[in-house]
């Protein structure tokens, strides 16, 4: 059972590839028929697939960094592990692409925009935390796996989305409030709940070594060397 679920979680990469291709094709084919909000929403979903690739495939290391920040004794599986990350990321992709093809309202568009801003804030906070930890080991920037796609895709698209909503006065104060409530609900149901359900310090769904430390490996290797007791 455990082995089967581990194999199942590997499909995460292929789901991301499918969503990326489907969204790129949709944007290219339907560009002329789309308004600005739908175009930006497509760009955000494309950015999300690349963002997840950056976090978990190359350079990877998001799970390691997240767990280390939480002072985990087993950062290869606690609190974030393969199963909890799979559920969060796949659910996020399904929700994101569903609205592209089944209806994009101004409130949903606001949620997309807020999501981009939230990702930027989270990765900046994590990046600063890991810079403090590894500055003496050679780390010189606040980069955290996922930051590049935040800086160059999600943040510009998120601001563009919010600007477009404001420019055309598409939301009332209630609408903006619903957007804020929506992103909070998303965080609770898609990120926090799966994380808590599958959180287990002895979880069998640990990360493989090659996608475990990722970007942070060069710094953790230095840390391990410098903290190794002398004979």
N, C-alpha and C positions, 0 to 999 in steps of 0.2 A: 504493500500500500504506500509506504513512505517513498520507496524507489519510484513508483508510478507517479506520485505527485511531484517529485523532483524533476522527472522527465517532462511532466506537464508544464511546470514553471518555465522550462526552457523555450516554450512557444511564445513567451513574452516578446522576444526579439522579432519573431516573424509577424506577430500581430502589429507591432510598431511599423515594420516595413510595409505591410498591407495598408495600414491607415495612411502612411506617408504617400504611397503611390496613388491611392484612391483620392486623397485630398489634392495632390498636385494636378492630377488629371481633371478633377472637378473644377479647379481654379482655372486651368488652361482652357477647358472646353466652354465653361459657362461665364467667362470673364465679362463679356459684353452684356450679358443679361443680369449681372449682379450689381447691387448698389455697393457703396463704399464699405458699409458695415459688414456685409457678407464677404467681401474680399479680404478685409482685415481679419475676420474670424477664421477664414481659411489659412491665412498666414500664421495666425496664432496656433492652430492645430498642427500645421507643418512644423512650426517651432517647437511644439510640445514633443513631437516624435523625436526630433533631433536632440532635444533637451534630455529626454530619457536615455537616448543612446549615449550621450556624453556622460551622464551620471553612472550608468551601469555597464557600458561596453568599452568606450574609449573616450577619455583616458580611464574612466571608471574610478571607483573609490568613494562614491557618495555614501554607501552603506557603512563602510569602515569609518569615514569621518563622522557621520551621524552618531554611530555607536560609541566612538571614542569620546566625543563631546559629552556624552551621557555617562562617562567614566565606567563603561562596561568592562566586566571581567572576561567576557567572551565576545569581543567585537566582531567576530565572524558570523554571529547569529543572534545577538541580543543587544538592544530590544528589536532592531530591525533584522529580519531574516528574508530568505528568498520567497517564502510563501506570502508573508505580509506585504512585501514590496510588489510582488506579482499582482495581488488583489487590488492594491491601491492604484497602480499604474494602468492596469488593464481596464478597470472600472472608469478611470479618468479618461482614457482614450475612447471608450464606448460612449460616454456621456458627451464628450467634446464633438465627436464626429456625428452623433445622432442629430444634434441641433443644426448642423450644417445642411443636412438633407431633409429634415422634417420640420424646420421652422426656426427662424432666428428673430426673436422679439427684442425690443430695446433693453428690457430687463436682463435677458440672457446675455446680450452683448455687453452690458455693464459688468456682469459676473465674469465674462471672459477678460475684460480689462482689469478688473480687480485681482483676478487670478495672476495675471502677469506682474502686477505690482507686488503682490504677496510673495511670489517666487523670488523677485529681486531682493526684497527685504530679508527673507529667510536665508538665501545664499550669501548675502552680505554679512549677516550676523554669524553664520557658520564660518565664513571665510576669515573674519576677524579673529574668531575663537581659535581656529587652527593656525593662523599666523602667530598668535601669541604662544601657542604650544611648540611650534616648530621653527620659530625665528632663529633660535640658536643652532638649529640643525641645517640651516641654509635656505629656509623658505623666506621669500622676499615680497610676496604679494598676498592679497586677500582672495586669490583664486580658490574656488571650491568646485569640485566636479558638478557641472551644470551652470556655472557662472557665465561662461562664454555665450551660450545660447540665450541666457537671460539678458546680458548686456547688449547683444547685437540683433536679437530677434524679438524676444518677448517684451522687453521694456519699450522699444520703439513702437511695436504693434499695440501694446497696451495703452500707451499714451495717445496713439492715433485713434484708438477706439473711443476712449473717453472724450477726446477732442471732438470727434465726429458727433457723438451723442449730444455734447454741449452746444456745438455749432448749430445743429438743427433743432435744438430744444426738444429732443425726443422723450425726455423723462421728466416727470414731475418730482417734487421732493419725495413723495411716496414711492415712486419708481426707483429712485436712487436708494431709498431705504430698503426696498425689496432686493435690490442688487447686493447691498451689504449683507443682508440676512441670507441671501443665497450663497455667497462665498463662505460665510461662517458655517452654514449647513453642509456645504461641500466638504469643508475641512473636517467637520465632525464625522460625517457619514462615510467619507471616502478615504480619509487619512487616519484619523484617530481611532475610529471603531475597528477597522481591520487590524491596525497595529496592536490594539489591546487584546483582541480576540486571539491572535496568533503569537503574542509575546510570550516567550518561554526561554529562560536562560539555558535550558538543555534541549532546545529545539533541534530536531534532526535536519532542519532545512537551512543548513549553514551555506555560506558562499564558498564557491571554489576559489582556490588560491589565485588563479590568474585574473579573476575579476574582483578580488577581495580588496586589497590595499590600493591597487591601481596607481593613480597619481601620487598618493601619499607614500608609496613604497620606498622611494629614495630617501624620504625624511625619516620614516620609521626604522629603516635599516641603520641610519646614522644614530638614531636614538638607542637602538638595541646595542650598537657597538659601544657607545659612550657610557651606557649604564651597565655594561657587562662587568661583573666583579673581577678584579685583578687577582692573579694567583700569588 
